Amino acid sequence: MINLIVSGCCGRMGKRIVSLAVESGEFSIVGAVEKKDHPDIGQDIGLVCGIGELGVPIISDIQKVIEKSDVITDFTSSLSTINNVKQAKAAHKPIVIGTTGLTDEEMIIIKSASSSIPILVSPNMSVGVNVLFNIVGSVASHLGDDYDIEIIETHHNQKKDAPSGTAKRLADEIMQAKGRGKKYKIIFGREGNIGKRPKGEIAIHAVRAGDVIGDHTVIFAGENERIEITHKAHSRDGLAKGALRSCKFIIGKSPKLYTMQDVIKEI
């Protein structure tokens, strides 16, 4: 049985991770952590998730439960994530991070901590999306500069960061595959009299609407044809299952910064 702490336990992803972890029979929830002012602090996480009482109260201080854990999963905000990384490092516990919108400075802190503990970071833990990362790189490497590249991502109207971490990662994979990233410029949407579309541009468009979980489309458009590659998440369960798979993967690993690409290699 894997002793798991879920930080961000009352969020959309956190609730599904808790529910699927319990359902799997492979995990024991030993900690449910939320921000200090969350209205469910003190409530049983099982009741909040609608799966029955688990005897695990929601708390705001991860230090109270961290020693009980084998691994921590974090789907919170950047500030909470950095605090959890510092706590995990101090307690020598592996951590799986799905928080998006992390800055370059915050990633430097995470990379530094990964020299002491195993850390897995991914903007999207869906197996399908991580296969998509590989596919777009392969397509980009086979197409010339005559193909315009556009990325469209759609998420629910409560998502706080834009564009999505997944969309940024798709752009990164394309630039790396092209082998000349400095010649490519990423822009975010368009407005006004912009003139003719220049070469070497990758545009990312963020749509926020309704309760869409997450759709990503990459367009490679030439003069006579286009290739469109799309991934659509039907529910958050694919993401939550990927997070739990990552938790199982990272236990016992050497200190290092891992990604979902390392996880899918073992599938």
C-alpha positions as CSV (number, residue, x, y, z in Angstrom):
1,M,0.0,0.0,0.0
2,I,1.4,3.4,-1.0
3,N,0.9,6.2,1.5
4,L,-0.1,9.3,-0.4
5,I,-0.5,13.0,0.4
6,V,-2.7,15.0,-2.0
7,S,-2.0,18.7,-1.9
8,G,-4.8,20.7,-3.5
9,C,-7.2,17.9,-2.5
10,C,-10.4,19.9,-3.0
11,G,-9.7,21.1,-6.5
12,R,-11.0,19.4,-9.6
13,M,-7.9,17.3,-10.0
14,G,-7.3,16.7,-6.3
15,K,-10.8,15.2,-5.8
16,R,-10.4,12.8,-8.7
17,I,-6.9,11.7,-7.5
18,V,-8.3,11.0,-4.0
19,S,-11.3,9.1,-5.4
20,L,-9.3,7.0,-7.9
21,A,-6.5,6.3,-5.5
22,V,-9.0,4.9,-3.0
23,E,-10.8,3.0,-5.7
24,S,-7.5,1.4,-7.0
25,G,-6.8,-0.3,-3.6
26,E,-3.1,0.5,-4.1
27,F,-3.0,3.8,-2.2
28,S,-3.8,4.9,1.4
29,I,-4.6,8.6,1.7
30,V,-2.6,9.8,4.7
31,G,-2.8,13.5,4.1
32,A,-5.3,15.9,2.4
33,V,-3.9,19.4,2.2
34,E,-5.6,22.7,1.1
35,K,-4.9,26.4,1.5
36,K,-5.6,27.9,4.9
37,D,-8.8,29.8,4.1
38,H,-10.5,26.9,2.2
39,P,-14.0,26.4,3.5
40,D,-13.5,22.6,3.8
41,I,-10.6,22.7,6.2
42,G,-11.4,20.2,9.0
43,Q,-13.8,18.2,6.9
44,D,-13.2,14.6,6.0
45,I,-11.7,14.4,2.5
46,G,-13.7,11.2,1.7
47,L,-17.0,13.0,2.5
48,V,-15.9,16.0,0.4
49,C,-15.1,13.8,-2.5
50,G,-18.4,11.9,-2.1
51,I,-16.8,8.5,-1.5
52,G,-17.5,8.0,2.2
53,E,-15.6,8.8,5.3
54,L,-11.9,8.1,5.2
55,G,-10.9,9.4,8.6
56,V,-8.6,11.9,7.0
57,P,-9.3,15.6,7.9
58,I,-8.4,18.3,5.4
59,I,-5.5,20.4,6.8
60,S,-3.5,23.4,5.7
61,D,-0.1,22.4,7.1
62,I,1.6,19.6,5.1
63,Q,4.3,19.3,7.8
64,K,1.7,17.6,10.1
65,V,1.4,14.5,7.8
66,I,4.5,14.5,5.6
67,E,6.4,11.9,7.7
68,K,3.6,9.4,7.1
69,S,3.9,9.6,3.4
70,D,5.7,7.6,0.7
71,V,5.0,10.3,-2.0
72,I,3.2,13.6,-2.4
73,T,1.2,14.8,-5.4
74,D,0.7,18.5,-5.9
75,F,-1.9,20.2,-8.0
76,T,-2.1,23.7,-6.4
77,S,-0.7,27.1,-7.2
78,S,2.9,28.1,-7.9
79,L,3.4,29.5,-4.4
80,S,2.0,26.4,-2.7
81,T,4.0,24.2,-5.0
82,I,7.3,25.8,-4.1
83,N,6.5,25.5,-0.4
84,N,5.6,21.8,-0.8
85,V,8.8,21.2,-2.7
86,K,10.8,22.7,0.2
87,Q,8.9,20.6,2.7
88,A,9.4,17.5,0.6
89,K,13.1,18.1,0.3
90,A,13.5,18.6,4.0
91,A,11.6,15.4,4.7
92,H,13.3,13.5,1.9
93,K,10.0,12.6,0.2
94,P,9.4,12.3,-3.6
95,I,6.9,14.7,-5.1
96,V,4.8,14.7,-8.3
97,I,3.9,18.2,-9.5
98,G,1.0,18.9,-11.9
99,T,0.7,22.6,-11.1
100,T,0.8,24.8,-14.3
101,G,1.9,28.3,-14.8
102,L,5.3,27.8,-13.0
103,T,7.8,30.6,-13.8
104,D,11.4,30.1,-14.9
105,E,12.5,31.2,-11.4
106,E,10.2,28.7,-9.8
107,M,11.5,25.9,-12.1
108,I,15.1,26.8,-11.0
109,I,14.1,26.1,-7.4
110,I,12.4,22.8,-8.3
111,K,15.5,21.7,-10.4
112,S,17.7,22.6,-7.5
113,A,15.6,20.5,-5.1
114,S,15.7,17.5,-7.5
115,S,19.4,17.1,-6.8
116,S,18.3,15.9,-3.3
117,I,14.9,14.1,-4.0
118,P,13.2,12.7,-7.0
119,I,10.7,15.2,-8.5
120,L,8.4,14.7,-11.4
121,V,6.9,17.7,-13.2
122,S,4.5,17.6,-16.0
123,P,2.0,20.2,-17.3
124,N,-0.3,17.3,-18.4
125,M,-0.2,13.8,-17.0
126,S,-2.4,12.2,-19.6
127,V,-0.7,9.4,-21.4
128,G,-2.3,10.4,-24.6
129,V,-1.1,14.0,-24.4
130,N,2.5,12.8,-23.7
131,V,2.3,10.6,-26.8
132,L,1.1,13.8,-28.6
133,F,4.3,15.6,-27.5
134,N,6.3,13.0,-29.4
135,I,4.0,13.0,-32.4
136,V,4.2,16.8,-33.1
137,G,7.9,16.7,-32.8
138,S,8.1,14.0,-35.4
139,V,5.7,15.7,-37.8
140,A,7.5,19.0,-37.4
141,S,10.9,17.4,-38.2
142,H,9.6,16.0,-41.5
143,L,7.9,19.2,-42.7
144,G,9.7,22.2,-44.2
145,D,9.4,25.9,-43.4
146,D,6.5,26.3,-45.9
147,Y,4.1,24.9,-43.3
148,D,2.5,27.4,-40.9
149,I,2.1,26.1,-37.4
150,E,-0.7,27.1,-35.1
151,I,-1.7,25.7,-31.7
152,I,-5.3,26.1,-30.3
153,E,-6.1,25.1,-26.7
154,T,-9.5,25.2,-25.1
155,H,-10.2,24.9,-21.3
156,H,-13.0,25.6,-18.9
157,N,-13.8,29.2,-17.8
158,Q,-12.3,28.7,-14.3
159,K,-8.7,28.0,-15.5
160,K,-6.5,30.8,-14.2
161,D,-3.4,30.6,-16.5
162,A,-3.1,31.0,-20.2
163,P,-2.0,29.6,-22.4
164,S,-2.0,26.1,-21.0
165,G,1.3,24.5,-19.9
166,T,0.4,21.8,-22.4
167,A,0.2,24.3,-25.3
168,K,3.6,25.8,-24.3
169,R,5.1,22.3,-24.2
170,L,3.8,21.5,-27.6
171,A,5.4,24.6,-29.0
172,D,8.7,23.7,-27.3
173,E,8.6,20.2,-28.7
174,I,8.1,21.6,-32.2
175,M,10.9,24.1,-31.9
176,Q,13.3,21.4,-30.6
177,A,12.4,19.1,-33.5
178,K,13.1,21.8,-36.0
179,G,16.6,22.1,-34.5
180,R,16.6,25.9,-34.9
181,G,14.5,27.2,-32.1
182,K,16.0,30.7,-32.2
183,K,14.5,31.3,-35.6
184,Y,11.0,30.6,-34.4
185,K,9.0,33.1,-32.5
186,I,6.0,32.2,-30.3
187,I,3.1,34.7,-30.3
188,F,-0.1,34.6,-28.3
189,G,-3.1,35.4,-30.4
190,R,-3.4,38.2,-32.9
191,E,-5.1,41.6,-33.1
192,G,-5.2,44.6,-35.4
193,N,-3.6,45.2,-38.8
194,I,-0.9,42.6,-38.5
195,G,-0.1,42.2,-42.2
196,K,1.1,39.0,-43.9
197,R,1.9,36.1,-41.7
198,P,5.7,35.8,-41.4
199,K,7.6,32.6,-41.6
200,G,9.1,31.2,-38.4
201,E,6.1,32.0,-36.2
202,I,4.2,29.7,-33.9
203,A,0.9,31.1,-32.7
204,I,-0.8,29.8,-29.6
205,H,-4.5,30.7,-29.1
206,A,-6.2,30.2,-25.7
207,V,-10.0,29.7,-25.5
208,R,-11.8,29.7,-22.2
209,A,-15.4,28.4,-22.3
210,G,-17.9,26.5,-20.2
211,D,-16.7,23.3,-18.6
212,V,-14.3,22.1,-21.3
213,I,-11.7,19.9,-19.5
214,G,-9.0,20.3,-22.1
215,D,-8.7,20.3,-25.9
216,H,-5.4,20.8,-27.8
217,T,-5.1,21.0,-31.6
218,V,-1.8,21.5,-33.5
219,I,-2.2,22.7,-37.2
220,F,0.5,22.3,-39.8
221,A,-0.8,24.1,-42.9
222,G,0.8,24.2,-46.3
223,E,-0.5,25.7,-49.5
224,N,-2.3,22.6,-50.7
225,E,-2.8,20.6,-47.6
226,R,-2.9,20.7,-43.8
227,I,-2.3,18.3,-41.0
228,E,-4.4,18.7,-37.8
229,I,-3.6,16.7,-34.7
230,T,-6.0,16.9,-31.8
231,H,-6.3,15.5,-28.3
232,K,-9.5,15.9,-26.3
233,A,-9.8,15.0,-22.7
234,H,-13.2,13.4,-22.0
235,S,-12.8,13.6,-18.3
236,R,-10.2,14.4,-15.7
237,D,-9.7,10.7,-14.9
238,G,-7.1,10.3,-17.6
239,L,-5.1,13.1,-15.9
240,A,-5.7,11.7,-12.4
241,K,-4.7,8.2,-13.5
242,G,-1.5,9.6,-15.0
243,A,-0.7,11.4,-11.8
244,L,-1.2,8.1,-9.8
245,R,0.9,6.2,-12.3
246,S,3.6,8.9,-11.8
247,C,3.4,8.5,-8.0
248,K,4.0,4.7,-8.3
249,F,6.9,5.4,-10.8
250,I,8.8,7.9,-8.7
251,I,9.0,5.9,-5.5
252,G,12.5,4.5,-5.0
253,K,13.9,6.5,-7.9
254,S,17.2,8.4,-7.6
255,P,17.2,12.2,-7.0
256,K,16.5,13.8,-10.4
257,L,14.0,15.8,-12.3
258,Y,11.6,13.5,-14.2
259,T,8.8,14.0,-16.6
260,M,5.8,11.9,-17.9
261,Q,8.0,10.9,-20.8
262,D,10.0,8.8,-18.3
263,V,6.8,7.3,-17.0
264,I,5.4,6.3,-20.4
265,K,8.6,4.5,-21.3
266,E,7.7,2.0,-18.6
267,I,4.2,1.4,-19.8
